[in-house]
Amino acid sequence: MLTELNIRDFGLMENIHLELEGGFSVFTGETGAGKSMLIDALSLLLGGRASADIIRHGREKTNVEGIFSALPPQTSAFLAEEGYPLEDGLLFLAREINASGRNICRVQGHTVPLSLYKTFCADLVDIHGQAEHQSLLRPEYHRELLDNFGGAEHLGLVAAVRECALRYRELAAKERGLLQLEGDIARQQDFLRYQIKEIEKVAPAVGEEENLEQEKQLLVNEERIHFLADEIYAALYDAPDRQGVTALDLLSRADKALSELSGIDRGLAETAAALSELYFTLDDIAAQIRSYRGGLSFETGRLDMIETRLMSLQKLRKYGATAAEVIRKKKEMKEKLEELSLRQGEKESLRLSKNDARSAFSHLAEELSLKRGIVADRLEKGLAGEFAGLGMEGARVEVIFTPVVDPAPHGGEQIEFYFSANVGEPPRPLAKIASGGEMARIMLAFKSLLAQVETVDTFVFDEVDSGVGGVTVHNLAEKLTRIAAAKQVLCITHNARVAASASAHYAIAKNVRQERTITGVRKLTKTERVREIARMMGGDEAARRMAEQLLPLEAEVFKE
C-alpha cells in the first residue's frame, strides 16, 4: 500500500508531504481546491503522461515521490529479479519532470527507462475516476473484469489460451507468407537452375582463359613467328644470302685471333676465355632456335576454336571477373537453390504445426468458455446483491457471450455486459442505457466484488458518490469501508456521509501566501473533521450538530 506521498512544485502544490494509513481515507475540500490535482500527481508517480505544463509557475521542475509497503510477494519477487530488491520491505518510486521536457524515473534510487518504470507501477494502485466510468462502455474491458473476477487460476488459463492463439497466428502468418512467396520461389529456382546450367555447360577452368589468350596470340602471329625464327637462325648459323658469313663464323674468326693474341700477351687470356665461352653460348642458342623452328606446328582451324571458346568464357563474366569467381558463384547458387527447396519443404511442416496449435487452442478455449460461464453466473448474482445495497433494487447485469470463428488471444468468444435498471425491462448494451450516476455505482459494485481477487492493494476513488443521495449514500459508504477491510482505499468525495465513514480524513485547500496561491493537504483531527463535515452539509449550527452525530455513527459502522 501507499504509505508516503511527497509532491513538490506540481501545479499549485508547492510542497506536500502525506503519511497515509491503511483502511479508508477520504480527501475533501471546496470545488477547485485541487483535489483532482492530487489524483494527477499520483498518476504521474505511477507512470502517467507528463508535460512541462504541470510544473509550478516560476519553477524548473516538479518531483513526485512515493513509498509503498506490504507489497504482494509476486511484486517483490519481480523487483528482486530485475535488480531492484525492496529496502526494509519498502519500495521507493520517484518521478521528475523538467521544464526542458526531460523525464527522470527512479526505482530504489536508481534511474530507469520510463517503459521499465511503468512495469513496476502496473499493479500498485487502481485509480478509479470519472474516466474509469467510461471504461465500462468498452466491451474489451468487460472481458477483463470477468476474467479478473475468476481469480488467479482462471487468469492462468486465460494466459495459456492467449499463448496458444498467438502461436497459431504466428504459424498461420508464416504459412501465408510462404504461400505468397511460393510463386517467387519457383521463379527463383528456375532462374538459378538456368544460371547453373549455363555455367556447367561452359565448364570454365581456373587459368584456362589466360592460356587460350596466349595461344591465340601465337596463332594470330603465325607468319611473323616463322619469319623471325628463320631470320634468327640464318643470322646465327645459316646465311645463304650473306655469302656464307654468319654471326658464328665471325665470332669463330675473332675467337681464333684473340686466342693467338693472348698467347703473345698473357694479359688477354681472361678476355680470350670469355669470348670462347660466348661462342659456345651462341652455338647453343642457334641449336635451340633450330629446334624451335622444327617444332612449330599450327593446327588448321585452331584459331576459330579458341575464339569460340573465349567468347563462351566471356559470356560468364556476368557471374565473375575470373573463372575462380564464376566457379565460386556457381557454388553459391547451388546452395541458394538447396535453401529454396528446403523452404518449400517447410510448407507441409508448417501446416501440421499450425493444425496442432489450433487443436491446442480449441481445447483450452473450450475449457475457458465453460469456466467463464461459471464465473459469469457468479458475477451476475454477486452484482445483483451489490446493486440492491446501492439503491438499485431490480437492476441486473447479464454477461453475453458471442462466439468468434478464428483463434483470438482473448479466447473463443467476445464478452459484453448488458444492463437492465428495472425489473421487467430487457437488458441492453451497458453503453446505451446506463446514466452517469448508475455508471459510478455499477463500477463500485464491480470493485466491491473484485476486492476479493484483486492483487492491487490500493484503490483510489475520485467522486464515486457523484449523483448519489439518500439511503444509497449510506450503502455506498458501507461498500467503501468493506473494500477497505482488505485494501487501502483513498477516496475524494463531496459527500459528508462518505467522509464521515472514513478512518482518516484529509482536507485540501487553497491559500494565498506572499501573493502566490498554494494548494495544501493536511490530515484533520477529530475536531477539525467535525468542522469540515459541517461545512460540507451547509456550515451552520444545525450542520455542526449533525456532523457531531454523524461521526460516531459512521465510526461504529466502520468498526463492523
C-alpha positions in Angstrom: 0.0 0.0 0.0 1.0 3.7 -0.4 2.5 4.8 2.9 4.0 8.1 2.0 3.5 10.7 -0.8 5.7 13.7 -1.5 4.8 16.3 -4.1 6.9 19.4 -5.0 6.1 22.2 -7.4 3.2 20.4 -9.1 0.6 22.9 -10.3 -0.4 24.9 -7.3 1.1 22.3 -4.9 4.4 23.7 -3.6 5.4 21.1 -1.0 3.1 18.3 0.0 4.1 15.6 2.4 1.5 12.9 3.3 1.8 9.9 5.6 -1.0 7.6 4.6 -2.7 4.8 6.5 -4.3 1.5 5.6 -8.1 1.3 5.6 -10.4 4.0 4.4 -9.1 7.6 3.9 -11.0 10.5 2.4 -9.9 13.8 0.9 -12.4 16.7 0.9 -12.3 20.4 0.0 -14.1 23.2 -1.8 -14.6 22.9 -5.6 -11.4 24.0 -7.3 -9.3 23.5 -4.2 -7.1 21.0 -6.1 -8.5 17.5 -5.3 -8.1 16.4 -9.0 -4.5 17.8 -8.8 -3.7 15.2 -6.2 -5.0 12.4 -8.4 -3.0 13.8 -11.3 0.2 13.9 -9.2 -0.4 10.3 -8.1 -1.0 9.3 -11.8 2.3 10.9 -12.7 4.1 8.9 -10.0 2.6 5.7 -11.4 4.0 6.4 -14.9 1.2 8.5 -16.4 1.6 11.1 -19.2 3.6 14.2 -18.3 4.2 17.6 -19.8 6.0 20.7 -18.7 2.6 22.4 -18.1 2.3 20.7 -14.7 5.3 22.4 -13.3 4.5 25.2 -10.9 4.9 28.6 -12.5 8.4 30.0 -11.9 10.0 26.6 -11.1 12.3 24.5 -13.3 11.0 21.1 -12.4 8.4 19.1 -10.4 9.0 16.0 -8.3 6.6 13.3 -7.1 7.9 10.6 -4.7 6.1 7.6 -3.2 6.9 4.9 -0.7 5.0 1.6 -0.8 4.9 -1.1 1.8 3.4 -4.6 2.3 3.8 -5.4 -1.4 2.4 -8.7 -2.8 5.1 -11.5 -2.9 4.9 -11.7 -6.7 5.6 -7.9 -7.0 8.5 -8.2 -4.5 10.0 -11.1 -6.4 9.7 -9.4 -9.7 11.5 -6.3 -8.4 14.3 -8.5 -7.0 14.7 -10.4 -10.3 15.1 -7.1 -12.1 17.8 -6.0 -9.7 15.7 -3.6 -7.5 15.1 -5.5 -4.3 13.0 -3.9 -1.5 14.8 -2.0 1.2 13.4 -2.9 4.6 10.3 -4.1 2.9 9.8 -0.8 1.2 9.6 0.3 -2.5 10.8 3.8 -3.3 9.5 5.4 -6.5 10.3 8.9 -7.8 9.4 10.9 -11.0 10.9 14.2 -12.0 9.7 16.4 -14.9 11.9 19.3 -16.0 10.9 22.4 -17.9 13.1 21.3 -20.7 10.9 18.2 -21.1 13.4 15.8 -19.5 11.7 12.9 -17.8 13.6 11.1 -15.0 12.2 7.9 -13.3 13.8 6.3 -10.3 13.3 3.0 -8.6 15.0 2.4 -5.3 17.1 5.5 -6.1 18.3 4.1 -9.5 17.4 5.8 -12.8 15.4 3.6 -15.1 13.7 4.0 -18.5 10.0 5.0 -18.4 8.9 1.8 -20.1 10.6 -0.3 -17.3 9.3 2.1 -14.6 5.7 1.5 -15.8 6.0 -2.2 -15.4 7.0 -1.8 -11.7 4.0 0.5 -11.2 1.4 -1.5 -13.0 -0.1 -3.4 -10.1 0.4 -0.9 -7.2 -2.6 1.4 -7.4 -6.0 1.2 -9.1 -7.2 4.8 -9.8 -10.9 5.0 -10.5 -12.1 8.4 -11.6 -14.8 9.7 -13.9 -12.8 8.5 -16.9 -12.8 4.9 -15.5 -16.6 5.0 -15.5 -16.3 5.2 -19.3 -14.2 2.1 -19.4 -17.4 0.1 -18.7 -18.6 1.3 -22.1 -15.8 -0.8 -23.8 -16.6 -4.5 -24.2 -12.9 -5.5 -24.1 -12.9 -4.1 -20.5 -15.9 -6.3 -19.7 -13.9 -9.4 -20.6 -11.0 -8.2 -18.4 -13.4 -7.6 -15.4 -14.9 -11.0 -15.8 -11.6 -12.8 -16.0 -10.2 -10.9 -13.0 -13.2 -12.0 -11.0 -12.3 -15.6 -11.9 -9.2 -15.4 -9.8 -5.6 -16.5 -10.2 -6.2 -20.0 -11.6 -8.7 -18.7 -14.1 -6.3 -16.0 -15.2 -3.6 -18.7 -15.7 -6.0 -20.4 -18.1 -6.6 -17.1 -19.9 -2.8 -16.7 -20.3 -2.5 -20.2 -21.7 -5.2 -19.6 -24.3 -3.6 -16.3 -25.3 -0.2 -18.1 -25.7 -1.8 -20.8 -27.9 -3.7 -18.2 -30.0 -0.5 -16.2 -30.6 1.4 -19.3 -31.5 -1.3 -20.3 -34.0 -1.3 -16.8 -35.5 2.4 -16.8 -35.8 2.4 -20.1 -37.7 -0.5 -19.1 -39.9 1.3 -15.9 -40.8 4.4 -17.8 -41.7 2.3 -20.2 -43.8 0.6 -17.3 -45.6 3.9 -15.7 -46.3 5.3 -19.0 -47.7 2.3 -19.4 -49.9 2.6 -15.8 -51.2 6.3 -16.4 -51.9 5.7 -19.8 -53.5 5.5 -18.4 -57.0 8.5 -16.2 -56.4 10.4 -19.2 -55.0 9.6 -21.3 -58.1 10.7 -18.5 -60.4 13.9 -18.1 -58.4 14.6 -21.8 -58.6 14.1 -21.8 -62.4 16.4 -18.9 -62.8 19.1 -20.4 -60.6 18.9 -23.7 -62.5 19.3 -21.8 -65.8 22.3 -20.0 -64.5 23.9 -23.1 -63.0 23.3 -25.0 -66.3 24.8 -22.1 -68.3 28.0 -22.2 -66.2 28.2 -26.0 -66.2 27.7 -26.1 -70.0 30.8 -23.9 -70.4 32.7 -25.6 -67.5 35.4 -23.0 -67.1 38.7 -24.0 -65.6 41.0 -21.8 -63.5 43.7 -20.3 -65.8 42.1 -21.6 -68.9 41.2 -18.2 -70.4 44.8 -16.9 -69.9 46.3 -19.9 -71.6 43.9 -19.6 -74.5 44.7 -15.9 -74.9 48.4 -16.8 -75.1 47.8 -19.5 -77.7 45.6 -17.1 -79.7 48.4 -14.6 -79.7 50.7 -17.2 -81.3 48.2 -18.3 -83.9 47.4 -14.7 -84.9 51.2 -14.1 -85.5 51.9 -17.5 -87.2 53.7 -16.0 -90.3 55.6 -13.5 -88.3 56.9 -16.2 -85.9 58.2 -18.3 -88.9 59.9 -15.3 -90.4 61.6 -14.2 -87.2 62.7 -17.7 -86.3 64.3 -18.2 -89.8 65.8 -14.7 -89.6 67.4 -15.5 -86.2 68.7 -18.9 -87.3 70.1 -17.5 -90.6 71.9 -14.7 -88.8 73.4 -17.1 -86.3 74.2 -20.2 -88.3 73.0 -20.4 -91.9 73.0 -17.3 -94.2 72.9 -18.3 -97.8 72.0 -14.7 -98.7 75.0 -13.3 -96.8 77.7 -15.1 -98.8 78.1 -17.8 -96.2 79.1 -15.3 -93.4 77.1 -15.8 -90.1 77.5 -14.5 -86.6 79.1 -17.7 -85.6 81.6 -17.5 -88.5 82.6 -14.0 -87.5 82.7 -15.0 -83.8 84.9 -18.0 -84.7 87.4 -15.8 -86.5 87.5 -13.4 -83.7 88.0 -16.3 -81.2 91.0 -17.7 -83.1 92.6 -14.3 -83.5 92.1 -13.4 -79.8 93.4 -16.8 -78.7 96.6 -16.3 -80.7 96.9 -12.7 -79.3 96.5 -13.9 -75.8 99.4 -16.3 -76.4 101.6 -13.2 -77.1 100.0 -11.0 -74.4 99.1 -13.1 -71.3 97.1 -10.1 -70.1 94.3 -11.0 -72.6 94.0 -14.6 -71.5 90.8 -13.9 -69.5 89.2 -12.0 -72.3 90.0 -14.7 -74.8 88.4 -17.3 -72.4 85.2 -15.1 -72.2 85.0 -14.8 -76.0 85.4 -18.5 -76.4 82.6 -19.1 -73.9 80.4 -16.6 -75.8 81.0 -18.6 -79.0 79.8 -21.8 -77.4 76.7 -20.0 -75.8 75.8 -18.6 -79.2 76.1 -22.0 -80.7 73.7 -23.4 -78.1 71.2 -20.6 -78.9 71.4 -21.4 -82.6 70.7 -25.1 -81.8 67.7 -24.1 -79.7 66.3 -21.8 -82.5 66.7 -24.7 -84.9 64.8 -27.0 -82.6 62.1 -24.3 -82.1 61.7 -23.9 -85.9 61.4 -27.6 -86.3 58.7 -27.8 -83.6 56.5 -25.1 -84.9 53.1 -26.6 -85.8 49.9 -24.7 -86.2 46.6 -26.7 -86.3 44.3 -25.6 -89.1 41.1 -24.1 -87.7 42.5 -23.9 -84.1 42.2 -20.1 -84.1 38.5 -20.3 -84.7 38.1 -22.9 -82.0 40.0 -20.7 -79.5 38.0 -17.6 -80.3 34.7 -19.5 -80.0 35.8 -20.8 -76.6 36.9 -17.4 -75.4 33.5 -16.0 -76.4 31.8 -18.7 -74.3 34.0 -17.9 -71.3 33.5 -14.1 -71.7 29.7 -14.6 -71.5 30.2 -15.9 -68.0 31.8 -12.6 -66.9 28.3 -11.6 -65.5 29.0 -14.1 -62.8 32.6 -13.1 -62.1 35.6 -11.5 -63.5 37.7 -14.7 -63.3 37.0 -18.4 -63.7 37.6 -18.8 -60.0 34.9 -16.2 -59.2 32.5 -17.9 -61.6 33.0 -21.3 -60.0 32.5 -19.8 -56.6 29.3 -18.1 -57.8 28.0 -21.4 -59.1 28.6 -23.0 -55.7 26.7 -20.1 -54.0 23.8 -20.6 -56.4 23.6 -24.3 -55.7 23.5 -23.6 -52.0 20.7 -21.0 -52.6 18.8 -23.5 -54.7 19.0 -26.1 -51.9 17.8 -23.5 -49.4 14.8 -22.6 -51.5 14.0 -26.3 -51.9 14.1 -26.7 -48.1 11.8 -23.6 -47.7 9.3 -25.3 -50.0 9.5 -28.4 -47.8 8.6 -26.2 -44.8 5.1 -25.7 -46.1 3.9 -29.2 -45.0 5.7 -28.9 -41.7 4.1 -25.5 -41.0 0.7 -26.8 -41.9 1.0 -29.7 -39.4 2.3 -27.4 -36.7 -0.5 -24.9 -37.3 -3.1 -27.6 -37.1 -1.6 -28.8 -33.8 -1.6 -25.2 -32.5 -5.2 -24.7 -33.5 -6.2 -28.0 -31.8 -4.4 -27.0 -28.6 -6.2 -23.6 -28.7 -9.6 -25.1 -29.3 -9.2 -27.5 -26.4 -8.1 -24.7 -24.0 -10.5 -22.1 -25.3 -13.4 -24.6 -24.8 -12.3 -25.1 -21.2 -12.0 -21.4 -20.7 -15.5 -20.8 -22.2 -17.0 -23.2 -19.7 -15.3 -21.6 -16.8 -16.2 -18.1 -18.0 -19.8 -19.3 -18.0 -19.5 -20.3 -14.3 -17.7 -17.1 -13.4 -20.3 -15.0 -15.3 -23.1 -16.7 -13.3 -21.3 -15.9 -10.1 -20.6 -12.3 -11.2 -24.2 -11.7 -12.2 -25.5 -12.9 -8.8 -22.9 -11.0 -6.9 -23.6 -7.8 -8.8 -27.4 -8.2 -8.1 -26.6 -8.2 -4.4 -24.3 -5.2 -4.7 -26.8 -3.2 -6.7 -29.5 -3.8 -4.1 -27.2 -2.2 -1.5 -26.6 0.8 -3.7 -30.3 1.7 -4.2 -30.6 -0.2 -7.5 -33.0 -2.9 -6.5 -34.1 -4.9 -9.5 -31.0 -3.8 -11.5 -29.0 -6.6 -13.1 -26.1 -7.3 -15.4 -26.2 -10.1 -17.9 -23.0 -11.4 -19.5 -23.4 -12.0 -23.2 -21.1 -14.4 -25.0 -20.7 -14.1 -28.8 -18.6 -16.9 -30.4 -15.7 -16.0 -32.7 -14.5 -18.2 -35.6 -10.8 -17.7 -35.7 -8.5 -18.3 -32.7 -8.1 -15.0 -30.9 -5.8 -14.1 -27.9 -8.9 -13.4 -25.7 -10.4 -16.8 -26.3 -13.3 -18.3 -28.2 -15.9 -15.5 -27.6 -16.5 -11.8 -27.4 -17.9 -10.7 -24.0 -20.2 -7.8 -23.3 -22.2 -6.7 -20.3 -25.8 -6.0 -20.8 -27.7 -4.0 -18.2 -31.2 -3.6 -17.1 -32.0 -1.0 -14.4 -35.6 -2.1 -13.7 -37.5 -5.3 -13.3 -39.2 -6.4 -16.4 -37.0 -4.4 -18.8 -34.9 -6.5 -21.2 -31.1 -6.0 -20.8 -29.4 -3.9 -23.4 -25.8 -3.0 -24.0 -24.5 -1.1 -21.0 -23.2 1.8 -23.1 -26.7 2.6 -24.4 -28.8 2.8 -21.2 -26.8 3.5 -18.0 -26.7 7.0 -16.7 -23.6 8.7 -15.3 -24.7 8.1 -11.7 -25.6 4.5 -12.5 -22.2 4.0 -14.1 -20.4 5.2 -10.9 -22.4 2.7 -8.8 -22.0 -0.1 -11.3 -18.3 0.4 -11.2 -18.3 0.5 -7.4 -20.3 -2.7 -7.4 -17.6 -4.3 -9.6 -14.8 -3.0 -7.3 -16.6 -4.3 -4.2 -16.7 -7.8 -5.8 -13.2 -7.7 -7.3 -11.6 -6.6 -4.0 -11.8 -10.4 -3.1 -9.5 -11.3 -6.0 -7.6 -8.1 -6.9 -3.8 -8.2 -6.5 -3.8 -4.4 -6.4 -3.6 -3.2 -2.7 -4.5 0.5 -3.1 -7.8 1.7 -4.7 -8.3 5.4 -5.4 -11.9 6.6 -6.0 -12.5 10.0 -7.4 -16.0 11.3 -6.6 -17.6 7.8 -6.9 -20.6 9.2 -4.9 -21.4 11.7 -7.7 -25.2 11.7 -8.4 -26.0 9.5 -5.4 -28.1 10.5 -2.4 -30.4 9.4 0.3 -30.0 5.9 1.8 -27.9 4.9 -1.1 -25.1 7.1 0.1 -25.0 5.2 3.4 -24.9 1.9 1.5 -22.2 3.3 -0.8 -20.1 4.4 2.2 -20.5 0.9 3.7 -19.3 -0.7 0.5 -16.2 1.5 0.6 -15.5 0.6 4.2 -15.9 -3.1 3.3 -13.4 -2.8 0.5 -11.1 -1.0 2.9 -11.2 -4.0 5.2 -9.0 -5.8 2.7 -7.5 -2.9 0.7 -6.2 0.6 1.2 -8.9 2.9 -0.1 -8.3 6.6 -0.9 -11.5 8.5 -1.8 -12.1 12.1 -3.0 -15.6 13.0 -2.0 -18.1 15.9 -1.7 -20.4 13.8 0.4 -20.5 14.3 4.2 -21.7 10.8 5.0 -19.0 9.2 2.9 -16.4 11.5 4.5 -17.6 10.6 8.0 -17.3 6.9 7.4 -13.5 7.1 6.8 -10.9 6.1 9.3 -8.7 9.1 8.2 -9.7 12.4 6.8 -7.5 14.9 4.8 -8.5 18.4 3.8 -7.4 20.0 0.6 -7.5 23.8 0.5 -6.1 26.8 -1.4 -4.3 29.6 0.4 -2.6 32.8 -0.7 0.9 33.2 0.7 3.3 36.0 -0.4 0.9 36.8 -3.3 1.1 33.2 -4.6 -1.7 30.7 -4.5 -0.8 27.4 -2.8 -2.8 24.2 -2.5 -2.2 22.3 0.7 -3.2 18.9 2.1 -3.3 18.0 5.8 -4.7 15.4 8.0 -7.6 16.5 10.2 -8.1 15.9 13.9 -11.5 14.8 15.1 -12.5 18.3 16.0 -11.4 19.5 12.6 -13.3 16.7 10.9 -16.5 17.8 12.6 -16.0 21.4 11.2 -15.2 20.1 7.7 -18.1 17.7 7.6 -20.4 20.5 8.9 -19.1 22.7 6.1 -19.9 20.0 3.6 -23.5 20.0 4.9 -24.0 23.8 4.9 -21.8 25.1 7.7 -24.5 26.3 10.1 -25.1 25.3 13.7 -27.5 22.5 12.7 -24.9 21.2 10.3 -22.3 21.1 13.1 -24.7 19.2 15.4 -25.4 16.7 12.6 -21.7 16.3 11.9 -21.1 15.5 15.6 -23.8 12.8 15.5 -22.7 11.5 12.1 -19.0 10.8 13.1 -19.7 8.4 16.0 -22.5 6.7 13.9 -20.2 6.2 10.9 -17.3 5.2 13.1 -19.5 2.4 14.5 -20.4 1.3 11.0 -16.7 1.2 10.1 -15.9 -1.0 13.1 -18.3 -3.6 11.9 
